[in-house]
């Protein structure tokens, strides 16, 4: 088991080291910058959705999804971040008050 952990650590370190060896002119290309930005947003969105609708190993449709939708609308309407958080929390509270788990 420890060999797998050590191999994973060495692989992760090697990948990170390889990233430092990529020439700067390659990293500054518009296509690379655009792809990196899109990947970051996509990974963050996937993490948010996964944490919202997954409970253990099952899909849970509950007030967290309502809160995420309300916060998404608030962000779309360009609300300040603190207001987005408050709107999401209020939506979750109202969903739970209405009987959603």
Steps between C-alpha positions, in 0.01 A plus 500: 500500500778743587660447162184631330496805724867574434452448125203740503704760687789467256263525202330812638839659569620411150192654338542817705870519410417451132266800523790720606703384201243617241630812322328827595431592136290185468301580814428856387324398177136615491372147435681358803379785724142449379510123550649537849228748597224277362637193680515688829140616471384155390673323788363747754148462359527120512616517861213730597239279331647182647497643851145626446319192370701210641444364848721200571465284191150612401359802322308723739254755363467730798516863607870525409404491133245776559768707675745449212237603245411814697866593539554438129218738411644760739842467336342526156334824613847620615416521871787560746654182639369544854148541361546182293590311818204643690258420215630143478468452875150647501394272214632196686323608817172555316537164326549325831211692651284380210594141578789425267773297668 
